[in-house]
Amino acid sequence: MWKTIVNYIPEWTAFVQAFIVFIVPYGIYKVFEWIQREEEGEV
């Protein structure tokens, strides 16, 4: 029974890839947003 359940759970690398796919673009977006706010503050 337990082995059947484990077969349906993806490998930890799948979770790492999902983390990279969603978090990295979000981080890049936040960095550019921060840079844009800094430039607006100087003007």
One Martini backbone bead per residue (centre of mass of N, CA, C, O) as a GRO file, in nm:
protein
   43
    1MET     BB    1   0.062   0.061  -0.024
    2TRP     BB    2   0.296   0.262   0.024
    3LYS     BB    3   0.435   0.219  -0.254
    4THR     BB    4   0.200   0.331  -0.420
    5ILE     BB    5   0.208   0.619  -0.307
    6VAL     BB    6   0.508   0.687  -0.369
    7ASN     BB    7   0.482   0.670  -0.682
    8TYR     BB    8   0.300   0.948  -0.696
    9ILE     BB    9   0.538   1.091  -0.582
   10PRO     BB   10   0.748   1.314  -0.651
   11GLU     BB   11   1.037   1.418  -0.676
   12TRP     BB   12   1.236   1.658  -0.535
   13THR     BB   13   1.319   1.787  -0.808
   14ALA     BB   14   1.037   1.887  -0.883
   15PHE     BB   15   1.018   2.093  -0.652
   16VAL     BB   16   1.266   2.256  -0.731
   17GLN     BB   17   1.169   2.339  -1.012
   18ALA     BB   18   0.913   2.484  -0.918
   19PHE     BB   19   1.056   2.688  -0.742
   20ILE     BB   20   1.222   2.819  -0.969
   21VAL     BB   21   0.989   2.896  -1.165
   22PHE     BB   22   0.837   3.088  -0.944
   23ILE     BB   23   1.060   3.252  -0.774
   24VAL     BB   24   1.258   3.386  -0.970
   25PRO     BB   25   1.064   3.578  -1.124
   26TYR     BB   26   0.967   3.719  -0.866
   27GLY     BB   27   1.242   3.830  -0.783
   28ILE     BB   28   1.297   3.994  -1.038
   29TYR     BB   29   1.046   4.172  -1.015
   30LYS     BB   30   1.121   4.300  -0.740
   31VAL     BB   31   1.384   4.431  -0.829
   32PHE     BB   32   1.266   4.614  -1.051
   33GLU     BB   33   1.066   4.757  -0.868
   34TRP     BB   34   1.281   4.879  -0.680
   35ILE     BB   35   1.435   5.039  -0.895
   36GLN     BB   36   1.196   5.214  -0.986
   37ARG     BB   37   1.148   5.348  -0.710
   38GLU     BB   38   1.427   5.477  -0.685
   39GLU     BB   39   1.405   5.657  -0.939
   40GLU     BB   40   1.147   5.813  -0.851
   41GLY     BB   41   1.273   5.934  -0.585
   42GLU     BB   42   1.500   6.118  -0.725
   43VAL     BB   43   1.303   6.312  -0.901
   0.00000   0.00000   0.00000
